[in-house]
Amino acid sequence: MFRLPDWLGYEIRHKLEELRGTFERLGVKEKIQDHPKIAAVVGFLVALLLLSGVVKIVRRAPKPGLRESKRVWFYDLNTGKLFVASGKQVGPIPAPSGPLPNGERAGVRAHVYSFLRDPNESERFIAFLEKPDPNAPVEDLNPDRNDFKAWAQGRLIKRPGSDTWIEPATPRGRQIYDVLTRPDQYGQVPLYHTPK
């Protein structure tokens, strides 16, 4: 249970007594009793002012979670290098190196993270790659990564270097994704990065 330090309690009591003394000297209590309608209007205006302040703070508060960017990272499966493309594309898309040996497009979505707010190339890492599941009955992929269950439908993911694409909602898929939500040995959680 939280307990105020004694010195802080004394300080608060002292300030409240000073405030009460000021109200008594100004005769605020008597003025309120003599003019209750004016006091009610002043109270209403103060409440309105407080409410408008709260509304401004709430509107200004950033929305939690990840929002889609206009430009995102894609990964060239032929070269293992990142390239930038429109965030409206889900992939696979044409890669700078051309198609895969089997003729499929080689550009898949890359989820790039770092432990720094403004990382350079060597400080970023690819957490996983993503592509639509061709066998899934989902027409449009849900971009909201805050709702994992909805986001995972119709997608396949894998780590770079792995040959196996897996569904995100499987235990192996959750292992890949959950690493991004747990703090590392230094208590840091990786930050999602989009191209500048």
C-alpha positions as CSV (number, residue, x, y, z in Angstrom):
1,M,0.0,0.0,0.0
2,F,1.3,3.5,-0.9
3,R,1.9,5.8,2.1
4,L,2.8,9.5,1.9
5,P,6.0,10.4,3.6
6,D,5.4,12.3,6.9
7,W,7.1,15.4,5.7
8,L,4.9,15.5,2.6
9,G,1.8,15.1,4.7
10,Y,2.8,18.0,6.9
11,E,3.5,20.1,3.9
12,I,0.1,19.4,2.3
13,R,-1.7,20.1,5.6
14,H,0.2,23.4,6.0
15,K,-0.7,24.5,2.5
16,L,-4.4,23.6,3.0
17,E,-4.5,25.6,6.2
18,E,-3.0,28.6,4.4
19,L,-5.6,28.3,1.7
20,R,-8.4,28.1,4.2
21,G,-7.0,31.2,6.0
22,T,-7.0,33.0,2.7
23,F,-10.6,32.1,1.9
24,E,-11.6,33.2,5.4
25,R,-9.8,36.6,5.0
26,L,-11.5,37.2,1.6
27,G,-14.9,36.2,3.0
28,V,-15.5,33.7,0.2
29,K,-17.9,31.6,2.3
30,E,-20.1,34.6,3.0
31,K,-20.1,35.8,-0.6
32,I,-21.2,32.3,-1.8
33,Q,-24.0,32.3,0.8
34,D,-25.1,35.8,-0.2
35,H,-25.0,35.1,-4.0
36,P,-25.6,31.3,-4.6
37,K,-26.5,31.8,-8.3
38,I,-23.3,33.6,-9.1
39,A,-21.3,30.9,-7.2
40,A,-23.2,28.2,-9.3
41,V,-22.3,30.0,-12.6
42,V,-18.6,30.3,-11.5
43,G,-18.6,26.6,-10.5
44,F,-20.1,25.6,-13.8
45,L,-17.6,27.7,-15.8
46,V,-14.7,26.2,-13.8
47,A,-16.0,22.7,-14.5
48,L,-16.4,23.5,-18.2
49,L,-12.8,24.8,-18.3
50,L,-11.5,21.6,-16.7
51,L,-13.5,19.4,-19.1
52,S,-12.2,21.3,-22.1
53,G,-8.7,20.8,-20.8
54,V,-9.2,17.1,-20.4
55,V,-10.7,16.8,-23.9
56,K,-7.7,18.6,-25.4
57,I,-5.3,16.2,-23.6
58,V,-7.2,13.1,-24.7
59,R,-7.3,14.3,-28.4
60,R,-3.6,15.1,-28.4
61,A,-2.6,11.7,-26.9
62,P,-1.0,9.5,-29.5
63,K,-2.9,6.4,-30.5
64,P,-1.3,3.3,-29.2
65,G,0.1,0.6,-31.4
66,L,1.6,0.4,-34.8
67,R,0.2,2.3,-37.8
68,E,1.0,1.4,-41.4
69,S,3.4,3.6,-43.2
70,K,3.3,4.8,-46.8
71,R,6.6,3.1,-47.4
72,V,7.7,-0.2,-45.9
73,W,10.6,-2.7,-46.1
74,F,10.6,-5.6,-48.4
75,Y,13.1,-8.4,-48.6
76,D,14.7,-9.8,-51.8
77,L,14.6,-13.6,-51.3
78,N,17.4,-13.9,-54.0
79,T,19.9,-11.5,-52.5
80,G,18.8,-11.3,-48.8
81,K,18.8,-7.5,-49.1
82,L,16.1,-5.0,-48.0
83,F,14.4,-2.6,-50.5
84,V,11.6,-0.1,-50.1
85,A,8.2,-0.3,-51.7
86,S,4.6,1.1,-51.1
87,G,2.9,0.1,-47.8
88,K,-0.2,-0.7,-49.8
89,Q,1.5,-3.8,-51.3
90,V,1.3,-7.0,-49.4
91,G,3.7,-9.1,-51.6
92,P,5.1,-11.0,-53.0
93,I,6.2,-8.2,-55.4
94,P,8.9,-8.0,-58.1
95,A,12.3,-7.7,-56.4
96,P,15.3,-5.8,-57.8
97,S,17.1,-9.1,-58.5
98,G,14.2,-10.5,-60.6
99,P,12.0,-13.6,-60.0
100,L,12.9,-16.7,-57.9
101,P,14.3,-19.7,-59.9
102,N,10.7,-21.2,-59.9
103,G,9.4,-18.0,-61.5
104,E,7.6,-16.5,-58.4
105,R,8.1,-12.9,-57.3
106,A,11.0,-12.6,-54.9
107,G,10.0,-9.5,-52.8
108,V,8.3,-10.3,-49.5
109,R,7.4,-8.0,-46.7
110,A,10.1,-7.5,-44.0
111,H,9.4,-6.5,-40.4
112,V,12.4,-4.5,-39.4
113,Y,13.2,-3.6,-35.8
114,S,15.9,-2.0,-33.7
115,F,16.5,-1.2,-30.0
116,L,17.3,2.4,-31.0
117,R,14.9,5.2,-32.0
118,D,17.0,6.3,-35.0
119,P,19.1,3.3,-36.0
120,N,21.6,3.1,-38.8
121,E,21.6,0.1,-41.1
122,S,23.8,-2.0,-38.9
123,E,21.6,-1.4,-35.8
124,R,18.4,-2.7,-37.5
125,F,17.4,-6.3,-37.7
126,I,14.8,-8.3,-39.6
127,A,12.5,-9.9,-37.1
128,F,10.5,-11.9,-39.7
129,L,9.3,-12.0,-43.2
130,E,5.7,-12.1,-44.3
131,K,3.6,-13.1,-47.3
132,P,-0.1,-13.9,-47.9
133,D,-1.0,-17.5,-47.4
134,P,-2.2,-18.7,-50.9
135,N,-4.4,-21.4,-49.3
136,A,-6.2,-19.1,-46.9
137,P,-9.8,-18.1,-47.6
138,V,-9.0,-14.5,-46.6
139,E,-9.3,-11.8,-49.3
140,D,-7.9,-8.8,-47.6
141,L,-5.2,-9.0,-44.9
142,N,-5.9,-7.1,-41.7
143,P,-3.1,-4.5,-41.2
144,D,-3.8,-4.0,-37.5
145,R,-0.9,-5.7,-35.6
146,N,-2.5,-4.7,-32.3
147,D,-5.1,-7.4,-32.8
148,F,-2.8,-10.4,-33.3
149,K,-5.6,-12.9,-34.0
150,A,-7.1,-10.8,-36.8
151,W,-3.7,-9.9,-38.2
152,A,-2.5,-13.5,-38.3
153,Q,-5.3,-14.7,-40.5
154,G,-4.2,-15.3,-44.1
155,R,-0.5,-14.7,-43.5
156,L,2.6,-16.8,-43.4
157,I,5.8,-15.8,-41.7
158,K,9.4,-17.0,-41.4
159,R,12.7,-15.9,-40.1
160,P,15.3,-14.8,-42.7
161,G,17.4,-17.8,-43.6
162,S,14.6,-20.3,-42.9
163,D,13.1,-22.3,-45.7
164,T,9.8,-22.9,-43.9
165,W,6.8,-20.5,-44.0
166,I,4.5,-21.0,-41.0
167,E,1.2,-19.6,-39.8
168,P,1.7,-16.9,-37.2
169,A,-0.9,-18.3,-34.8
170,T,0.9,-21.7,-34.5
171,P,3.2,-22.2,-31.5
172,R,6.3,-21.8,-33.8
173,G,4.8,-18.7,-35.3
174,R,4.0,-17.3,-31.9
175,Q,7.6,-17.8,-30.9
176,I,8.8,-15.7,-33.8
177,Y,6.3,-12.9,-33.0
178,D,6.5,-13.0,-29.2
179,V,10.2,-12.2,-29.2
180,L,9.2,-8.7,-30.3
181,T,7.0,-8.1,-27.3
182,R,9.3,-9.3,-24.5
183,P,12.2,-7.2,-23.1
184,D,15.7,-8.4,-23.8
185,Q,18.4,-8.9,-21.1
186,Y,18.7,-5.1,-20.7
187,G,15.0,-4.6,-20.3
188,Q,14.5,-3.1,-23.8
189,V,11.7,-4.0,-26.2
190,P,12.5,-3.7,-29.9
191,L,11.0,-0.8,-31.9
192,Y,9.3,-1.3,-35.3
193,H,11.0,0.8,-38.1
194,T,9.8,1.9,-41.5
195,P,12.0,3.5,-44.2
196,K,12.6,7.2,-44.0
